[in-house]
């Protein structure tokens, strides 16, 4: 018998089996799990810029009503950056053309639209009813709706200050006023100017010529020249162009500009200007739209709100006059003085406001008469 050999074979087989079993066990052993690595996150989609539209009644140019609104638009864009994109349409006549352009802005995704002229009021209201999810802001009007707010500046505050300058600088005691349309906004400006003049020069008078246009340089220039021929040695205007200032420069009389500093158009004539500042307001309203907090409002801002400012004075304006204007501006801003504090009489001598009474906003916004010192009849 070869038992030893058989035993050796069994031992070898057992060893081989053990090795194989160990190998199999090793192959079946789980390796420690590594932490899962998440795939790179997809970038968050960029928020689409808010589309804001502006409607202008005259060319932007480099001075005037529309220029000031467009400057405000640019200030807002600079403040809010990539969060907004704007589109403006200039020289849009009031009426049917305005309705068409406002509608086109709403249809093209502009969810906040500023319409910046009085005659855009009814077109704005009409289009707003067809676009309830679009918000509208109308300048200088009085009609609002669930999605239409209104805003304006207290131009009369600056006009009163301009009147002080005119009353001190005139030699003929006569100022000329080139006016656009006989609406309350313009009428209260004329009256505030006259009251400012007569506060420092009781003999002062204001002559008015209506051109029935917001922007017509030819007619504005013709009106300015006519006023000079009638004895005015200080001109001002409630129209959009620089024509009145240029006419004053050519005729060697003084001018007080409106809307913008127009000194470069009349370096000798230009005494100062009543300027309108819209940038902060536009930034505030657009931000409220971005925040989902826009609501219709009725804003009438003035000196205290930074919406009305006087331009730098010409060096020919005496320091005591500048000081008086600056003090009066501070008093208006502080609420301690109002340009329409009674007594207020019309130019026919009828008392419109009792002594010591301050005219309220509702009465101001319906002003339809000339005060003492303004010559002629107000057109119906």
Buried (B, 14 or more C-beta within 10 A) or exposed (E): EEEEEEEEEEEEEEEEEEEEEEEEEEEEEEEEEEEEEEEEEEEEEEEEBBBBBBBBBBBBBEBBBBBBBBBBBEBBBEBBEEBBBBBBBBEBBBEEBBBEBBBBBBEEEBBBBBBBBBBBBBBBBEBBEEBEEBBBBBBBBBEBBEBBBBBBBBBBBBBBBBBBBBBBBBEBBBBBBBBBBBBBBBBBBBBBBBBBBBBBBEEBBBBBBBBEBBBBBEBBBBBBBBBBEEBBBBBBBBBBBBBBBBBBBBBEBBBBBBBBBBBEBBEBBBBBBBBBBBBBBBBEBBBBBBEEEBEBEEBBBBBBBBBBBBBEBBEEBEEEBBEBBEEBBEEBBEEEBBBBBBEBBBBEEEEBBEEEBBBEEEBBEEBEBBBBBBBEEBEE
